[in-house]
Amino acid sequence: MLEAKIKCPYCGHNETKVVDKRETNELVTTRRRRECLKCGKRFTTYERVEDIDLVVVKKDGRREEFDRDKIRRGLLRACEKRPVSVEQIDKILDKVESQLRVLKDKEVKSSVIGDKIMKELKRLDQIAYIRFASVYRSFADVTDFQKELKDLIKKT
Ligand SMILES: [Zn+2]
């Protein structure tokens, strides 16, 4: 059933074959190299084994389904023009998502997700980290954030 969802990013053809497979995290995703059966181009997919319902509790108490793509978009934006590869971004997502999915509780606060992502991003790129944090964090903790900025400016 996963197979049907995979489309060639180059020509849109929906028949591909797997040429290489690697478990990135046995709980969450499998990285596959695929080859389009029509145009022959190769590409990488990260396929999730299973979508376990994970509910994100937002700051205002509203709940929504965990949306990996949404977080990914935020990360991509934060890493724009930074020396962070898409692969590194996907690795962060894999890691954080697997941490979330092993939690017993299927409800997770959005701030918990944000903190986990920020922790990973901070190690990778300070500028991307600050960008992500400024969007993701609510500034109940403005002073913390200002401190982060000061530290960053000192370093650079
Ligand atoms: Zn193709």
Backbone and ligand atoms as CSV (ligand in chain L), in Angstrom:
chain,resi,resn,atom,element,x,y,z
A,1,MET,N,N,0.831,-1.198,0.000
A,1,MET,CA,C,0.000,0.000,0.000
A,1,MET,C,C,0.867,1.251,0.000
A,2,LEU,N,N,2.041,1.144,0.611
A,2,LEU,CA,C,2.979,2.260,0.564
A,2,LEU,C,C,3.478,2.486,-0.856
A,3,GLU,N,N,3.665,1.389,-1.551
A,3,GLU,CA,C,4.219,1.439,-2.903
A,3,GLU,C,C,3.418,2.385,-3.803
A,4,ALA,N,N,2.100,2.305,-3.670
A,4,ALA,CA,C,1.234,3.073,-4.548
A,4,ALA,C,C,1.403,4.576,-4.358
A,5,LYS,N,N,1.862,4.962,-3.174
A,5,LYS,CA,C,1.967,6.385,-2.885
A,5,LYS,C,C,3.249,7.002,-3.462
A,6,ILE,N,N,4.185,6.140,-3.791
A,6,ILE,CA,C,5.473,6.654,-4.238
A,6,ILE,C,C,5.422,7.024,-5.714
A,7,LYS,N,N,5.700,8.270,-5.966
A,7,LYS,CA,C,5.731,8.735,-7.351
A,7,LYS,C,C,7.116,9.253,-7.680
A,8,CYS,N,N,7.506,9.046,-8.905
A,8,CYS,CA,C,8.790,9.573,-9.344
A,8,CYS,C,C,8.741,11.107,-9.288
A,9,PRO,N,N,9.698,11.731,-8.584
A,9,PRO,CA,C,9.679,13.196,-8.482
A,9,PRO,C,C,10.043,13.884,-9.797
A,10,TYR,N,N,10.579,13.131,-10.727
A,10,TYR,CA,C,10.993,13.733,-11.994
A,10,TYR,C,C,9.895,13.704,-13.039
A,11,CYS,N,N,9.231,12.546,-13.160
A,11,CYS,CA,C,8.232,12.450,-14.220
A,11,CYS,C,C,6.828,12.118,-13.709
A,12,GLY,N,N,6.716,11.849,-12.405
A,12,GLY,CA,C,5.397,11.610,-11.839
A,12,GLY,C,C,4.862,10.201,-12.019
A,13,HIS,N,N,5.656,9.367,-12.648
A,13,HIS,CA,C,5.247,7.984,-12.861
A,13,HIS,C,C,5.151,7.270,-11.509
A,14,ASN,N,N,4.160,6.363,-11.392
A,14,ASN,CA,C,3.985,5.780,-10.064
A,14,ASN,C,C,4.474,4.339,-9.917
A,15,GLU,N,N,5.255,3.897,-10.867
A,15,GLU,CA,C,5.859,2.583,-10.698
A,15,GLU,C,C,7.359,2.744,-10.507
A,16,THR,N,N,7.813,2.315,-9.356
A,16,THR,CA,C,9.239,2.424,-9.073
A,16,THR,C,C,9.705,1.118,-8.469
A,17,LYS,N,N,10.997,0.903,-8.558
A,17,LYS,CA,C,11.503,-0.277,-7.870
A,17,LYS,C,C,12.549,0.151,-6.833
A,18,VAL,N,N,12.633,-0.643,-5.781
A,18,VAL,CA,C,13.578,-0.349,-4.717
A,18,VAL,C,C,14.943,-0.896,-5.110
A,19,VAL,N,N,15.946,-0.027,-5.089
A,19,VAL,CA,C,17.272,-0.500,-5.425
A,19,VAL,C,C,18.178,-0.636,-4.207
A,20,ASP,N,N,17.785,0.020,-3.133
A,20,ASP,CA,C,18.570,-0.098,-1.908
A,20,ASP,C,C,17.684,0.295,-0.739
A,21,LYS,N,N,17.855,-0.390,0.364
A,21,LYS,CA,C,16.979,-0.156,1.499
A,21,LYS,C,C,17.815,-0.074,2.759
A,22,ARG,N,N,17.523,0.865,3.593
A,22,ARG,CA,C,18.230,0.955,4.860
A,22,ARG,C,C,17.271,1.430,5.940
A,23,GLU,N,N,17.293,0.752,7.034
A,23,GLU,CA,C,16.452,1.193,8.139
A,23,GLU,C,C,17.119,2.394,8.784
A,24,THR,N,N,16.446,3.516,8.814
A,24,THR,CA,C,17.027,4.672,9.489
A,24,THR,C,C,16.716,4.585,10.975
A,25,ASN,N,N,15.591,4.036,11.250
A,25,ASN,CA,C,15.204,3.832,12.628
A,25,ASN,C,C,14.101,2.789,12.564
A,26,GLU,N,N,14.346,1.700,13.196
A,26,GLU,CA,C,13.424,0.578,13.021
A,26,GLU,C,C,12.000,0.891,13.438
A,27,LEU,N,N,11.870,1.931,14.259
A,27,LEU,CA,C,10.540,2.266,14.731
A,27,LEU,C,C,9.772,3.157,13.759
A,28,VAL,N,N,10.501,3.886,12.982
A,28,VAL,CA,C,9.811,4.924,12.238
A,28,VAL,C,C,9.946,4.829,10.727
A,29,THR,N,N,11.136,4.912,10.246
A,29,THR,CA,C,11.246,5.055,8.799
A,29,THR,C,C,12.244,4.095,8.166
A,30,THR,N,N,12.013,3.859,6.929
A,30,THR,CA,C,12.955,3.115,6.120
A,30,THR,C,C,13.379,4.019,4.976
A,31,ARG,N,N,14.662,4.116,4.810
A,31,ARG,CA,C,15.172,4.921,3.717
A,31,ARG,C,C,15.345,4.005,2.522
A,32,ARG,N,N,14.762,4.393,1.413
A,32,ARG,CA,C,14.887,3.558,0.219
A,32,ARG,C,C,15.414,4.375,-0.952
A,33,ARG,N,N,16.315,3.736,-1.669
A,33,ARG,CA,C,16.703,4.305,-2.960
A,33,ARG,C,C,15.780,3.651,-3.961
A,34,ARG,N,N,15.163,4.455,-4.764
A,34,ARG,CA,C,14.236,3.915,-5.753
A,34,ARG,C,C,14.633,4.342,-7.156
A,35,GLU,N,N,14.167,3.532,-8.068
A,35,GLU,CA,C,14.416,3.867,-9.460
A,35,GLU,C,C,13.083,3.888,-10.176
A,36,CYS,N,N,12.852,4.951,-10.933
A,36,CYS,CA,C,11.611,5.065,-11.687
A,36,CYS,C,C,11.633,4.067,-12.841
A,37,LEU,N,N,10.547,3.348,-12.992
A,37,LEU,CA,C,10.495,2.341,-14.053
A,37,LEU,C,C,10.242,2.970,-15.421
A,38,LYS,N,N,9.889,4.230,-15.415
A,38,LYS,CA,C,9.629,4.891,-16.686
A,38,LYS,C,C,10.855,5.664,-17.171
A,39,CYS,N,N,11.337,6.587,-16.328
A,39,CYS,CA,C,12.441,7.433,-16.802
A,39,CYS,C,C,13.808,6.959,-16.294
A,40,GLY,N,N,13.786,6.042,-15.361
A,40,GLY,CA,C,15.045,5.452,-14.912
A,40,GLY,C,C,15.836,6.272,-13.905
A,41,LYS,N,N,15.306,7.433,-13.529
A,41,LYS,CA,C,16.018,8.257,-12.560
A,41,LYS,C,C,15.882,7.678,-11.153
A,42,ARG,N,N,16.900,7.936,-10.362
A,42,ARG,CA,C,16.877,7.429,-8.989
A,42,ARG,C,C,16.625,8.532,-7.983
A,43,PHE,N,N,15.953,8.157,-6.923
A,43,PHE,CA,C,15.696,9.119,-5.860
A,43,PHE,C,C,15.542,8.392,-4.527
A,44,THR,N,N,15.578,9.158,-3.463
A,44,THR,CA,C,15.510,8.580,-2.115
A,44,THR,C,C,14.167,8.890,-1.478
A,45,THR,N,N,13.613,7.906,-0.828
A,45,THR,CA,C,12.383,8.162,-0.079
A,45,THR,C,C,12.565,7.730,1.368
A,46,TYR,N,N,11.878,8.403,2.228
A,46,TYR,CA,C,11.822,7.982,3.630
A,46,TYR,C,C,10.396,7.524,3.874
A,47,GLU,N,N,10.243,6.232,4.052
A,47,GLU,CA,C,8.892,5.713,4.155
A,47,GLU,C,C,8.601,5.260,5.565
A,48,ARG,N,N,7.517,5.695,6.019
A,48,ARG,CA,C,7.166,5.334,7.376
A,48,ARG,C,C,6.506,3.976,7.421
A,49,VAL,N,N,6.922,3.207,8.385
A,49,VAL,CA,C,6.418,1.859,8.520
A,49,VAL,C,C,4.926,1.904,8.814
A,50,GLU,N,N,4.584,2.825,9.639
A,50,GLU,CA,C,3.225,2.806,10.140
A,50,GLU,C,C,2.917,4.169,10.747
A,51,ASP,N,N,1.743,4.646,10.530
A,51,ASP,CA,C,1.384,5.905,11.154
A,51,ASP,C,C,0.592,5.655,12.425
A,52,ILE,N,N,1.276,5.809,13.514
A,52,ILE,CA,C,0.576,5.687,14.777
A,52,ILE,C,C,0.006,7.057,15.081
A,53,ASP,N,N,-1.210,7.074,15.514
A,53,ASP,CA,C,-1.800,8.369,15.814
A,53,ASP,C,C,-1.058,9.033,16.945
A,54,LEU,N,N,-0.607,10.201,16.650
A,54,LEU,CA,C,0.067,10.979,17.664
A,54,LEU,C,C,-0.620,12.334,17.634
A,55,VAL,N,N,-1.051,12.757,18.794
A,55,VAL,CA,C,-1.806,14.002,18.839
A,55,VAL,C,C,-0.967,15.089,19.488
A,56,VAL,N,N,-0.929,16.196,18.823
A,56,VAL,CA,C,-0.158,17.325,19.339
A,56,VAL,C,C,-1.106,18.284,20.048
A,57,VAL,N,N,-0.743,18.609,21.279
A,57,VAL,CA,C,-1.537,19.567,22.039
A,57,VAL,C,C,-0.878,20.934,21.923
A,58,LYS,N,N,-1.590,21.845,21.328
A,58,LYS,CA,C,-1.007,23.169,21.107
A,58,LYS,C,C,-1.147,24.030,22.347
A,59,LYS,N,N,-0.469,25.165,22.285
A,59,LYS,CA,C,-0.422,26.042,23.462
A,59,LYS,C,C,-1.808,26.434,23.967
A,60,ASP,N,N,-2.702,26.658,23.038
A,60,ASP,CA,C,-4.045,27.078,23.442
A,60,ASP,C,C,-4.949,25.889,23.780
A,61,GLY,N,N,-4.360,24.693,23.808
A,61,GLY,CA,C,-5.120,23.523,24.208
A,61,GLY,C,C,-5.764,22.769,23.060
A,62,ARG,N,N,-5.718,23.360,21.862
A,62,ARG,CA,C,-6.281,22.657,20.723
A,62,ARG,C,C,-5.407,21.462,20.365
A,63,ARG,N,N,-6.035,20.451,19.821
A,63,ARG,CA,C,-5.300,19.257,19.450
A,63,ARG,C,C,-5.321,19.058,17.950
A,64,GLU,N,N,-4.207,18.624,17.457
A,64,GLU,CA,C,-4.184,18.297,16.031
A,64,GLU,C,C,-3.268,17.107,15.809
A,65,GLU,N,N,-3.483,16.465,14.693
A,65,GLU,CA,C,-2.663,15.309,14.361
A,65,GLU,C,C,-1.205,15.715,14.165
A,66,PHE,N,N,-0.332,14.866,14.602
A,66,PHE,CA,C,1.090,15.111,14.379
A,66,PHE,C,C,1.349,15.202,12.885
A,67,ASP,N,N,1.975,16.286,12.490
A,67,ASP,CA,C,2.202,16.503,11.063
A,67,ASP,C,C,3.688,16.703,10.800
A,68,ARG,N,N,4.316,15.620,10.430
A,68,ARG,CA,C,5.752,15.643,10.184
A,68,ARG,C,C,6.128,16.630,9.074
A,69,ASP,N,N,5.313,16.669,8.043
A,69,ASP,CA,C,5.621,17.542,6.910
A,69,ASP,C,C,5.608,19.020,7.295
A,70,LYS,N,N,4.713,19.321,8.203
A,70,LYS,CA,C,4.609,20.706,8.654
A,70,LYS,C,C,5.888,21.120,9.393
A,71,ILE,N,N,6.356,20.234,10.247
A,71,ILE,CA,C,7.582,20.519,10.982
A,71,ILE,C,C,8.762,20.585,10.008
A,72,ARG,N,N,8.716,19.700,9.049
A,72,ARG,CA,C,9.784,19.655,8.048
A,72,ARG,C,C,9.859,20.982,7.285
A,73,ARG,N,N,8.698,21.495,6.932
A,73,ARG,CA,C,8.672,22.774,6.217
A,73,ARG,C,C,9.279,23.882,7.071
A,74,GLY,N,N,8.944,23.862,8.352
A,74,GLY,CA,C,9.503,24.852,9.264
A,74,GLY,C,C,11.012,24.744,9.353
A,75,LEU,N,N,11.477,23.510,9.384
A,75,LEU,CA,C,12.919,23.267,9.453
A,75,LEU,C,C,13.617,23.723,8.173
A,76,LEU,N,N,13.011,23.407,7.063
A,76,LEU,CA,C,13.599,23.805,5.778
A,76,LEU,C,C,13.710,25.326,5.681
A,77,ARG,N,N,12.686,25.974,6.176
A,77,ARG,CA,C,12.680,27.431,6.155
A,77,ARG,C,C,13.809,27.976,7.040
A,78,ALA,N,N,13.922,27.377,8.220
A,78,ALA,CA,C,14.953,27.830,9.160
A,78,ALA,C,C,16.358,27.591,8.613
A,79,CYS,N,N,16.476,26.566,7.800
A,79,CYS,CA,C,17.809,26.191,7.302
A,79,CYS,C,C,18.114,26.768,5.926
A,80,GLU,N,N,17.230,27.623,5.454
A,80,GLU,CA,C,17.433,28.218,4.142
A,80,GLU,C,C,18.779,28.935,4.067
A,81,LYS,N,N,19.522,28.641,3.043
A,81,LYS,CA,C,20.849,29.240,2.820
A,81,LYS,C,C,21.837,28.936,3.940
A,82,ARG,N,N,21.549,27.941,4.716
A,82,ARG,CA,C,22.486,27.511,5.759
A,82,ARG,C,C,23.116,26.188,5.317
A,83,PRO,N,N,24.292,25.902,5.849
A,83,PRO,CA,C,24.958,24.649,5.434
A,83,PRO,C,C,24.364,23.418,6.109
A,84,VAL,N,N,23.066,23.254,5.934
A,84,VAL,CA,C,22.383,22.084,6.496
A,84,VAL,C,C,21.703,21.360,5.338
A,85,SER,N,N,21.991,20.093,5.190
A,85,SER,CA,C,21.412,19.365,4.063
A,85,SER,C,C,20.018,18.840,4.400
A,86,VAL,N,N,19.277,18.564,3.355
A,86,VAL,CA,C,17.941,18.001,3.538
A,86,VAL,C,C,18.041,16.663,4.290
A,87,GLU,N,N,19.106,15.962,4.014
A,87,GLU,CA,C,19.302,14.685,4.690
A,87,GLU,C,C,19.478,14.875,6.212
A,88,GLN,N,N,20.203,15.914,6.567
A,88,GLN,CA,C,20.381,16.210,7.993
A,88,GLN,C,C,19.049,16.592,8.641
A,89,ILE,N,N,18.252,17.326,7.891
A,89,ILE,CA,C,16.940,17.712,8.391
A,89,ILE,C,C,16.069,16.479,8.604
A,90,ASP,N,N,16.106,15.583,7.634
A,90,ASP,CA,C,15.315,14.360,7.766
A,90,ASP,C,C,15.793,13.505,8.932
A,91,LYS,N,N,17.086,13.546,9.171
A,91,LYS,CA,C,17.627,12.800,10.308
A,91,LYS,C,C,17.105,13.346,11.634
A,92,ILE,N,N,17.059,14.661,11.722
A,92,ILE,CA,C,16.511,15.289,12.929
A,92,ILE,C,C,15.065,14.843,13.119
A,93,LEU,N,N,14.318,14.897,12.026
A,93,LEU,CA,C,12.911,14.514,12.096
A,93,LEU,C,C,12.752,13.058,12.510
A,94,ASP,N,N,13.569,12.199,11.919
A,94,ASP,CA,C,13.509,10.776,12.268
A,94,ASP,C,C,13.757,10.574,13.751
A,95,LYS,N,N,14.800,11.244,14.217
A,95,LYS,CA,C,15.199,11.076,15.605
A,95,LYS,C,C,14.103,11.560,16.562
A,96,VAL,N,N,13.630,12.764,16.290
A,96,VAL,CA,C,12.613,13.341,17.167
A,96,VAL,C,C,11.315,12.542,17.087
A,97,GLU,N,N,10.953,12.172,15.883
A,97,GLU,CA,C,9.700,11.424,15.733
A,97,GLU,C,C,9.770,10.082,16.453
A,98,SER,N,N,10.910,9.438,16.358
A,98,SER,CA,C,11.015,8.140,17.036
A,98,SER,C,C,10.979,8.312,18.546
A,99,GLN,N,N,11.552,9.420,19.029
A,99,GLN,CA,C,11.478,9.690,20.468
A,99,GLN,C,C,10.030,9.890,20.906
A,100,LEU,N,N,9.275,10.549,20.048
A,100,LEU,CA,C,7.877,10.816,20.385
A,100,LEU,C,C,7.033,9.544,20.331
A,101,ARG,N,N,7.356,8.716,19.356
A,101,ARG,CA,C,6.515,7.537,19.156
A,101,ARG,C,C,6.738,6.435,20.186
A,102,VAL,N,N,7.838,6.506,20.903
A,102,VAL,CA,C,8.019,5.514,21.953
A,102,VAL,C,C,7.384,5.962,23.270
A,103,LEU,N,N,6.941,7.206,23.301
A,103,LEU,CA,C,6.263,7.668,24.511
A,103,LEU,C,C,4.965,6.888,24.700
A,104,LYS,N,N,4.674,6.617,25.931
A,104,LYS,CA,C,3.427,5.886,26.194
A,104,LYS,C,C,2.222,6.755,25.880
A,105,ASP,N,N,2.401,8.017,26.194
A,105,ASP,CA,C,1.322,8.959,25.983
A,105,ASP,C,C,1.239,9.324,24.507
A,106,LYS,N,N,0.070,9.216,23.953
A,106,LYS,CA,C,-0.070,9.541,22.534
A,106,LYS,C,C,-0.423,11.001,22.327
A,107,GLU,N,N,-0.456,11.737,23.436
A,107,GLU,CA,C,-0.643,13.179,23.321
A,107,GLU,C,C,0.653,13.851,23.731
A,108,VAL,N,N,1.099,14.743,22.901
A,108,VAL,CA,C,2.360,15.397,23.217
A,108,VAL,C,C,2.225,16.906,22.994
A,109,LYS,N,N,2.790,17.645,23.907
A,109,LYS,CA,C,2.688,19.107,23.792
A,109,LYS,C,C,3.562,19.603,22.650
A,110,SER,N,N,3.078,20.589,21.953
A,110,SER,CA,C,3.854,21.129,20.832
A,110,SER,C,C,5.196,21.688,21.321
A,111,SER,N,N,5.200,22.189,22.545
A,111,SER,CA,C,6.456,22.742,23.074
A,111,SER,C,C,7.504,21.649,23.281
A,112,VAL,N,N,7.053,20.449,23.602
A,112,VAL,CA,C,7.979,19.329,23.779
A,112,VAL,C,C,8.648,18.995,22.440
A,113,ILE,N,N,7.835,18.980,21.389
A,113,ILE,CA,C,8.375,18.703,20.057
A,113,ILE,C,C,9.353,19.794,19.655
A,114,GLY,N,N,8.931,21.036,19.877
A,114,GLY,CA,C,9.786,22.166,19.534
A,114,GLY,C,C,11.126,22.104,20.241
A,115,ASP,N,N,11.089,21.779,21.512
A,115,ASP,CA,C,12.335,21.715,22.288
A,115,ASP,C,C,13.270,20.628,21.765
A,116,LYS,N,N,12.691,19.504,21.422
A,116,LYS,CA,C,13.509,18.388,20.913
A,116,LYS,C,C,14.169,18.772,19.587
A,117,ILE,N,N,13.380,19.377,18.737
A,117,ILE,CA,C,13.914,19.798,17.441
A,117,ILE,C,C,15.008,20.838,17.629
A,118,MET,N,N,14.737,21.777,18.499
A,118,MET,CA,C,15.704,22.857,18.719
A,118,MET,C,C,17.016,22.332,19.271
A,119,LYS,N,N,16.893,21.332,20.124
A,119,LYS,CA,C,18.086,20.743,20.710
A,119,LYS,C,C,18.983,20.141,19.616
A,120,GLU,N,N,18.353,19.478,18.672
A,120,GLU,CA,C,19.111,18.871,17.573
A,120,GLU,C,C,19.673,19.939,16.636
A,121,LEU,N,N,18.830,20.914,16.368
A,121,LEU,CA,C,19.214,21.956,15.424
A,121,LEU,C,C,20.368,22.797,15.969
A,122,LYS,N,N,20.348,22.994,17.247
A,122,LYS,CA,C,21.377,23.807,17.900
A,122,LYS,C,C,22.763,23.216,17.674
A,123,ARG,N,N,22.819,21.919,17.671
A,123,ARG,CA,C,24.099,21.245,17.468
A,123,ARG,C,C,24.600,21.403,16.034
A,124,LEU,N,N,23.633,21.568,15.151
A,124,LEU,CA,C,23.945,21.563,13.721
A,124,LEU,C,C,24.293,22.952,13.195
A,125,ASP,N,N,23.439,23.904,13.532
A,125,ASP,CA,C,23.632,25.238,12.988
A,125,ASP,C,C,22.940,26.266,13.881
A,126,GLN,N,N,23.740,27.163,14.413
A,126,GLN,CA,C,23.220,28.135,15.380
A,126,GLN,C,C,22.212,29.107,14.760
A,127,ILE,N,N,22.497,29.517,13.548
A,127,ILE,CA,C,21.594,30.481,12.900
A,127,ILE,C,C,20.240,29.833,12.613
A,128,ALA,N,N,20.292,28.625,12.084
A,128,ALA,CA,C,19.048,27.903,11.807
A,128,ALA,C,C,18.283,27.671,13.106
A,129,TYR,N,N,19.037,27.385,14.127
A,129,TYR,CA,C,18.428,27.168,15.439
A,129,TYR,C,C,17.667,28.402,15.910
A,130,ILE,N,N,18.325,29.539,15.836
A,130,ILE,CA,C,17.696,30.786,16.277
A,130,ILE,C,C,16.457,31.101,15.431
A,131,ARG,N,N,16.589,30.874,14.135
A,131,ARG,CA,C,15.437,31.117,13.256
A,131,ARG,C,C,14.265,30.225,13.631
A,132,PHE,N,N,14.561,28.952,13.815
A,132,PHE,CA,C,13.493,28.007,14.140
A,132,PHE,C,C,12.869,28.369,15.481
A,133,ALA,N,N,13.741,28.664,16.428
A,133,ALA,CA,C,13.271,28.994,17.773
A,133,ALA,C,C,12.373,30.230,17.754
A,134,SER,N,N,12.749,31.206,16.943
A,134,SER,CA,C,11.984,32.448,16.941
A,134,SER,C,C,10.584,32.242,16.385
A,135,VAL,N,N,10.438,31.251,15.529
A,135,VAL,CA,C,9.118,30.966,14.978
A,135,VAL,C,C,8.345,30.027,15.904
A,136,TYR,N,N,9.052,29.037,16.405
A,136,TYR,CA,C,8.383,27.959,17.102
A,136,TYR,C,C,8.042,28.282,18.555
A,137,ARG,N,N,8.951,28.992,19.172
A,137,ARG,CA,C,8.762,29.249,20.587
A,137,ARG,C,C,7.813,30.401,20.813
A,138,SER,N,N,7.008,30.270,21.794
A,138,SER,CA,C,6.220,31.431,22.174
A,138,SER,C,C,7.099,32.185,23.150
A,139,PHE,N,N,7.000,33.458,23.139
A,139,PHE,CA,C,7.954,34.161,23.962
A,139,PHE,C,C,7.451,34.495,25.351
A,140,ALA,N,N,6.993,33.448,25.981
A,140,ALA,CA,C,6.793,33.539,27.417
A,140,ALA,C,C,8.189,33.578,28.031
A,141,ASP,N,N,9.139,33.060,27.245
A,141,ASP,CA,C,10.512,33.000,27.728
A,141,ASP,C,C,11.418,33.911,26.897
A,142,VAL,N,N,10.966,35.128,26.769
A,142,VAL,CA,C,11.714,36.096,25.963
A,142,VAL,C,C,13.133,36.281,26.490
A,143,THR,N,N,13.258,36.313,27.780
A,143,THR,CA,C,14.591,36.551,28.351
A,143,THR,C,C,15.554,35.424,27.994
A,144,ASP,N,N,15.052,34.199,28.027
A,144,ASP,CA,C,15.880,33.061,27.608
A,144,ASP,C,C,16.360,33.261,26.179
A,145,PHE,N,N,15.417,33.684,25.379
A,145,PHE,CA,C,15.710,33.832,23.972
A,145,PHE,C,C,16.743,34.935,23.737
A,146,GLN,N,N,16.580,36.010,24.458
A,146,GLN,CA,C,17.539,37.113,24.326
A,146,GLN,C,C,18.928,36.677,24.760
A,147,LYS,N,N,18.946,35.825,25.769
A,147,LYS,CA,C,20.224,35.321,26.252
A,147,LYS,C,C,20.886,34.461,25.168
A,148,GLU,N,N,20.070,33.638,24.533
A,148,GLU,CA,C,20.579,32.793,23.443
A,148,GLU,C,C,21.187,33.666,22.345
A,149,LEU,N,N,20.465,34.720,22.015
A,149,LEU,CA,C,20.928,35.608,20.958
A,149,LEU,C,C,22.256,36.259,21.327
A,150,LYS,N,N,22.341,36.711,22.568
A,150,LYS,CA,C,23.577,37.343,23.040
A,150,LYS,C,C,24.750,36.370,22.965
A,151,ASP,N,N,24.501,35.146,23.413
A,151,ASP,CA,C,25.553,34.127,23.364
A,151,ASP,C,C,26.031,33.901,21.929
A,152,LEU,N,N,25.037,33.901,21.067
A,152,LEU,CA,C,25.340,33.651,19.663
A,152,LEU,C,C,26.181,34.787,19.082
A,153,ILE,N,N,25.775,35.988,19.394
A,153,ILE,CA,C,26.496,37.159,18.864
A,153,ILE,C,C,27.931,37.172,19.391
A,154,LYS,N,N,28.072,36.802,20.657
A,154,LYS,CA,C,29.407,36.747,21.254
A,154,LYS,C,C,30.299,35.771,20.498
A,155,LYS,N,N,29.716,34.646,20.143
A,155,LYS,CA,C,30.489,33.595,19.481
A,155,LYS,C,C,30.933,33.971,18.066
A,156,THR,N,N,30.078,34.734,17.398
A,156,THR,CA,C,30.372,35.008,15.985
A,156,THR,C,C,31.237,36.243,15.765
L,1,ZN,ZN,ZN,10.385,8.903,-13.646
